[in-house]
């Protein structure tokens, strides 16, 4: 008797949704989060209440929200996608008015019990509204110019608002994830060639505008590019992060120095060791084997999500799953590239590992949508 036949015959209808959860994906997420709790305990020097305990509490809250989101029918999320996108835009508009500043940027709204970062929410609501748009749009119209304009505008509006904070890294992630959903929906490749060409032209314009009255980036953003290209230009200033991260990465060797034995972490040489640069702590304490183990866990999460998407015959659910999967991939790949010197520092957290309230809750909510798509996918007689 197959699993489908068993659940249909013996399991009460109200409990079937729980059985249909993607349990492999859930276990992988819990495992990766467990790695995060372990590393947060380490970077705090054994102080459980500093970072690990709040992170565990947020994970518990986010996990509860994920189950609630997963149980709601996928058609419900399709119907509320426009409202969710509109609310995220309103939150972004409120950031300049009510937002608090930190590190030279105004990106958060202080709710008292936590700081809400609307740009994190926008990453998911953008995917939702684009998936709903292409589910509504007939396939034959997908590549028509007049029907390509609407999703482009949907992508540019939050991207522009995020750039103003300023947060160029998140804006680029929004545009990349949005373009990915358009590609998955079947938009003609010629549009993407045009975007790549325009992007190359923009890069040229960014560098050409430097030092002029019409400079396109902030000075510190140009400094980040300079230091990325040559960290030795300011080893004790802007290049300090790269230098200390490189030392930590290299000193870990094959198996690492051992749990809570990383000198760069213990002596507070590592910058943002509990958030953006937590991967370097993992590398120092557990070495190459530890970092590869985490990367394998991330790749398995991608594999489970992609398998679910390709097996789903509901267009909205499939596009939603693919878009969230791409967003998750961008999260960890950009963070790892950033801390290993392969990309400029753009302030992207390591998903499910870095300390952070909004990022953790939004990501678990996003995986709740993936689970909803998986639970409610067409299953014949079930």
C-alpha positions as CSV (number, residue, x, y, z in Angstrom):
1,X,0.0,0.0,0.0
2,X,1.4,3.4,-1.0
3,X,1.8,6.3,1.4
4,X,-1.0,8.1,-0.5
5,X,-3.3,5.2,-0.2
6,X,-2.5,4.7,3.5
7,X,-3.1,8.3,4.4
8,X,-6.3,8.4,2.4
9,X,-7.7,5.2,4.0
10,X,-6.6,5.4,7.6
11,X,-5.7,8.9,8.5
12,X,-8.5,11.4,9.4
13,X,-8.9,14.1,6.9
14,X,-8.0,16.9,9.3
15,X,-4.6,15.3,10.0
16,X,-3.6,14.5,6.5
17,X,-2.1,18.0,6.0
18,X,0.4,17.3,8.8
19,X,1.4,14.0,7.2
20,X,1.8,15.8,3.8
21,X,4.3,18.3,5.2
22,X,7.8,18.2,3.6
23,X,9.3,16.6,6.7
24,X,12.7,16.2,5.2
25,X,12.9,20.0,4.5
26,X,11.7,20.7,8.0
27,X,14.4,18.5,9.6
28,X,17.1,20.1,7.5
29,X,15.9,23.6,8.6
30,X,16.0,22.5,12.3
31,X,19.5,21.1,11.8
32,X,20.8,24.3,10.2
33,X,19.2,26.4,12.9
34,X,20.8,24.2,15.5
35,X,24.2,25.0,14.0
36,X,23.3,28.7,14.4
37,X,22.4,28.3,18.0
38,X,25.6,26.5,18.6
39,X,27.7,29.2,16.9
40,X,25.8,32.0,18.7
41,X,26.6,30.3,22.0
42,X,30.2,30.1,21.0
43,X,30.7,33.7,19.8
44,X,29.2,35.0,23.1
45,X,31.9,33.1,25.0
46,X,29.4,30.7,26.6
47,X,26.8,33.3,27.5
48,X,23.6,31.5,26.5
49,X,21.3,34.4,27.3
50,X,23.1,36.9,25.1
51,X,22.3,35.7,21.6
52,X,21.5,32.0,21.6
53,X,18.5,32.2,23.9
54,X,16.7,35.0,22.0
55,X,17.4,33.3,18.7
56,X,15.9,30.0,20.0
57,X,12.8,31.9,21.1
58,X,12.5,33.6,17.7
59,X,13.0,30.3,16.0
60,X,10.2,28.7,18.1
61,X,7.9,31.6,17.2
62,X,8.8,31.4,13.6
63,X,8.3,27.7,13.5
64,X,4.8,28.1,14.9
65,X,4.1,30.7,12.3
66,X,5.4,28.3,9.6
67,X,3.0,25.6,10.6
68,X,0.1,28.0,10.6
69,X,1.0,29.3,7.2
70,X,1.6,25.8,5.9
71,X,-1.9,24.7,6.9
72,X,-3.6,27.6,5.1
73,X,-4.7,26.6,1.5
74,X,-2.3,27.8,-1.2
75,X,-5.2,29.6,-2.9
76,X,-5.4,31.8,0.2
77,X,-1.8,33.0,-0.2
78,X,-2.5,33.6,-3.9
79,X,-5.4,35.8,-3.1
80,X,-3.7,37.9,-0.4
81,X,-0.4,38.3,-2.4
82,X,-1.3,41.8,-3.7
83,X,-2.3,42.9,-0.2
84,X,0.9,41.6,1.3
85,X,3.0,43.3,-1.4
86,X,1.1,46.6,-0.8
87,X,1.6,46.4,3.0
88,X,5.4,45.8,2.5
89,X,5.6,48.9,0.3
90,X,3.8,50.9,3.0
91,X,6.3,49.7,5.6
92,X,9.2,50.7,3.3
93,X,7.6,54.2,2.9
94,X,7.4,54.4,6.7
95,X,11.1,53.7,7.2
96,X,12.3,57.3,6.5
97,X,9.6,58.7,8.8
98,X,9.6,56.2,11.7
99,X,12.8,54.3,11.1
100,X,15.8,54.1,13.4
101,X,19.3,54.4,12.2
102,X,22.3,52.1,12.9
103,X,25.7,51.9,11.1
104,X,24.9,54.9,8.9
105,X,21.7,53.4,7.5
106,X,18.0,53.8,8.3
107,X,16.5,50.4,7.7
108,X,14.5,49.4,10.8
109,X,11.2,50.3,12.5
110,X,11.5,49.9,16.3
111,X,8.5,47.9,17.6
112,X,9.7,47.9,21.1
113,X,10.2,44.1,21.5
114,X,12.2,43.9,18.2
115,X,13.4,45.9,15.3
116,X,11.4,45.2,12.1
117,X,13.3,45.5,8.8
118,X,10.7,45.9,6.0
119,X,13.2,45.2,3.3
120,X,13.4,41.6,4.5
121,X,9.6,41.3,4.2
122,X,9.7,42.7,0.7
123,X,11.9,39.9,-0.5
124,X,9.1,37.4,0.1
125,X,6.0,39.6,-0.8
126,X,7.7,40.5,-4.1
127,X,8.0,36.8,-5.0
128,X,4.4,36.2,-3.9
129,X,2.9,39.0,-6.1
130,X,5.0,38.0,-9.1
131,X,3.9,34.4,-8.8
132,X,0.3,35.5,-8.6
133,X,0.7,37.7,-11.6
134,X,2.1,35.0,-13.8
135,X,-0.5,32.5,-12.5
136,X,-3.2,34.9,-13.7
137,X,-1.5,35.8,-17.0
138,X,-2.1,33.5,-19.9
139,X,1.1,31.8,-21.1
140,X,0.9,33.3,-24.6
141,X,1.1,36.8,-23.1
142,X,4.1,36.2,-20.9
143,X,6.7,37.7,-23.2
144,X,4.5,40.5,-24.7
145,X,6.2,43.9,-24.0
146,X,3.0,45.4,-22.4
147,X,2.7,42.4,-20.0
148,X,6.4,42.5,-19.1
149,X,6.2,46.1,-18.0
150,X,4.0,45.4,-14.9
151,X,6.3,42.9,-13.2
152,X,9.3,45.2,-13.9
153,X,7.5,48.0,-12.1
154,X,6.6,45.6,-9.3
155,X,10.3,44.9,-8.9
156,X,11.6,48.4,-9.3
157,X,9.3,50.1,-6.7
158,X,10.6,48.2,-3.6
159,X,14.2,48.2,-5.0
160,X,14.2,51.9,-5.3
161,X,12.8,52.4,-1.8
162,X,15.4,50.1,-0.4
163,X,18.3,51.9,-2.2
164,X,17.2,55.1,-0.4
165,X,17.9,53.6,3.0
166,X,20.7,53.1,1.7
167,X,20.9,49.3,1.2
168,X,22.2,48.5,-2.2
169,X,22.9,44.9,-1.4
170,X,19.3,44.1,-0.5
171,X,18.0,46.1,-3.6
172,X,20.2,43.9,-5.8
173,X,18.8,40.8,-4.2
174,X,15.3,42.0,-4.8
175,X,16.0,42.7,-8.5
176,X,17.7,39.3,-8.9
177,X,15.0,37.3,-7.2
178,X,12.3,39.2,-9.2
179,X,14.1,38.6,-12.5
180,X,14.4,34.9,-11.5
181,X,10.6,34.6,-11.1
182,X,10.1,36.2,-14.5
183,X,12.6,33.7,-16.0
184,X,10.9,30.7,-14.3
185,X,7.5,32.0,-15.6
186,X,8.8,31.8,-19.2
187,X,9.7,35.4,-20.1
188,X,11.8,35.4,-23.3
189,X,15.5,35.3,-22.7
190,X,16.0,38.3,-25.0
191,X,14.7,40.6,-22.2
192,X,17.4,39.2,-19.8
193,X,20.1,39.9,-22.3
194,X,18.9,43.5,-22.5
195,X,18.9,43.7,-18.7
196,X,22.5,42.3,-18.5
197,X,23.6,44.9,-21.1
198,X,21.9,47.7,-19.2
199,X,23.5,46.4,-16.0
200,X,27.0,46.5,-17.5
201,X,26.3,50.0,-18.7
202,X,25.1,51.0,-15.2
203,X,28.3,49.6,-13.7
204,X,30.3,51.8,-16.1
205,X,28.2,54.8,-15.2
206,X,28.7,54.2,-11.5
207,X,32.4,54.3,-11.8
208,X,32.4,57.2,-14.3
209,X,30.3,59.3,-11.9
210,X,32.7,58.9,-9.0
211,X,33.9,62.2,-7.7
212,X,31.4,64.2,-9.8
213,X,28.4,66.2,-8.6
214,X,26.1,63.4,-10.0
215,X,27.9,60.6,-8.1
216,X,25.6,57.6,-8.1
217,X,26.8,55.8,-5.0
218,X,27.7,56.9,-1.5
219,X,31.4,57.3,-0.7
220,X,31.4,54.4,1.7
221,X,30.0,52.1,-1.0
222,X,32.8,53.1,-3.4
223,X,35.2,52.4,-0.5
224,X,33.7,48.9,-0.2
225,X,34.4,48.3,-3.9
226,X,38.0,49.6,-3.6
227,X,38.7,47.4,-0.5
228,X,37.1,44.4,-2.2
229,X,39.4,44.8,-5.1
230,X,42.4,45.5,-2.9
231,X,41.9,44.9,0.9
232,X,45.5,46.1,1.6
233,X,44.5,49.7,0.8
234,X,43.1,50.1,4.4
235,X,44.0,47.1,6.5
236,X,43.1,48.9,9.8
237,X,40.0,50.7,8.5
238,X,37.7,49.6,5.7
239,X,39.8,46.5,4.9
240,X,39.9,45.4,8.5
241,X,36.8,43.1,8.1
242,X,38.3,41.3,5.1
243,X,41.7,40.9,6.8
244,X,40.3,39.4,10.1
245,X,37.8,37.2,8.2
246,X,40.6,35.9,6.0
247,X,42.8,35.1,9.1
248,X,39.9,33.3,10.7
249,X,39.0,31.3,7.6
250,X,42.6,30.3,7.0
251,X,43.5,29.4,10.6
252,X,40.7,26.8,10.8
253,X,42.5,24.4,8.5
254,X,40.8,21.1,7.8
255,X,39.1,20.3,11.1
256,X,39.2,23.7,12.9
257,X,40.6,24.7,16.3
258,X,37.7,23.2,18.2
259,X,34.4,24.5,19.6
260,X,34.8,27.8,21.4
261,X,38.6,27.7,20.7
262,X,38.8,30.3,17.9
263,X,41.2,33.0,18.8
264,X,39.9,35.6,16.3
265,X,36.4,35.2,17.9
266,X,37.6,34.9,21.5
267,X,39.7,38.1,21.2
268,X,37.0,40.0,19.4
269,X,39.0,40.6,16.2
270,X,36.1,39.3,14.0
271,X,33.6,42.1,13.0
272,X,29.9,41.4,13.4
273,X,30.8,37.9,14.6
274,X,27.2,37.1,15.6
275,X,25.6,38.4,12.4
276,X,27.1,38.8,8.9
277,X,30.5,37.2,9.7
278,X,29.3,34.2,11.7
279,X,30.4,31.9,8.9
280,X,34.1,32.8,9.6
281,X,33.6,31.7,13.2
282,X,32.3,28.4,12.0
283,X,35.3,28.1,9.7
284,X,37.8,28.9,12.4
285,X,36.3,26.5,15.0
286,X,35.3,23.6,12.7
287,X,37.5,24.1,9.6
288,X,36.9,23.2,6.1
289,X,34.9,20.1,7.1
290,X,32.5,22.2,9.1
291,X,31.9,24.8,6.4
292,X,31.4,22.1,3.8
293,X,28.9,20.3,6.1
294,X,26.9,23.5,6.4
295,X,27.1,24.1,2.6
296,X,25.8,20.5,2.0
297,X,22.9,21.1,4.4
298,X,22.0,24.3,2.4
299,X,22.2,22.4,-0.9
300,X,19.9,19.7,0.5
301,X,17.4,22.3,1.4
302,X,17.6,23.6,-2.2
303,X,17.2,20.1,-3.5
304,X,14.0,19.4,-1.4
305,X,12.5,22.8,-2.5
306,X,13.3,22.3,-6.2
307,X,11.9,18.7,-6.1
308,X,8.7,20.0,-4.5
309,X,8.4,22.8,-7.1
310,X,8.9,20.6,-10.1
311,X,6.4,18.1,-8.9
312,X,3.7,20.7,-8.3
313,X,1.2,21.1,-11.1
314,X,-0.2,24.4,-9.6
315,X,1.5,27.3,-11.5
316,X,1.3,29.7,-8.6
317,X,2.6,27.2,-6.1
318,X,5.5,26.1,-8.3
319,X,6.6,29.7,-9.1
320,X,6.3,30.7,-5.4
321,X,8.4,27.8,-4.4
322,X,11.0,28.5,-7.1
323,X,11.2,32.2,-6.2
324,X,11.6,31.5,-2.5
325,X,14.2,28.8,-3.2
326,X,16.2,31.3,-5.4
327,X,15.9,33.9,-2.6
328,X,17.3,31.5,-0.1
329,X,20.1,30.6,-2.4
330,X,21.0,34.2,-2.8
331,X,21.0,34.7,0.9
332,X,23.6,32.1,1.8
333,X,25.7,32.3,-1.4
334,X,26.1,36.1,-1.2
335,X,26.9,35.9,2.5
336,X,29.6,33.2,1.9
337,X,31.0,35.1,-1.0
338,X,31.1,38.3,1.0
339,X,33.0,36.8,4.0
340,X,35.4,34.9,1.8
341,X,36.3,38.0,-0.2
342,X,34.6,36.9,-3.4
343,X,32.1,39.8,-3.2
344,X,31.9,43.2,-1.5
345,X,30.5,43.4,2.0
346,X,26.8,44.1,1.5
347,X,25.3,43.2,4.9
348,X,23.5,40.0,4.0
349,X,23.0,37.6,7.0
350,X,23.6,33.8,6.8
351,X,20.1,32.3,6.7
352,X,19.0,30.4,9.9
353,X,22.5,30.9,11.4
354,X,23.1,34.6,11.8
355,X,21.5,36.4,14.8
356,X,18.5,38.5,13.8
357,X,14.8,38.8,14.4
358,X,13.2,39.9,11.2
359,X,15.4,37.8,9.0
360,X,14.7,34.6,11.0
361,X,10.9,35.2,11.2
362,X,10.5,36.2,7.6
363,X,12.6,33.2,6.3
364,X,10.5,30.7,8.4
365,X,7.4,32.4,7.1
366,X,8.7,32.0,3.6
367,X,9.3,28.3,4.2
368,X,5.8,28.1,5.5
369,X,4.6,29.2,2.1
370,X,6.8,26.5,0.5
371,X,5.2,23.9,2.9
372,X,1.7,25.2,2.0
373,X,2.5,24.7,-1.7
374,X,3.8,21.2,-0.9
375,X,0.9,20.2,1.3
376,X,-1.8,21.4,-1.0
377,X,-0.4,20.3,-4.3
378,X,-2.7,18.1,-6.4
379,X,-2.5,14.5,-5.2
380,X,-5.2,12.7,-7.2
381,X,-7.6,11.0,-4.8
382,X,-6.3,12.8,-1.6
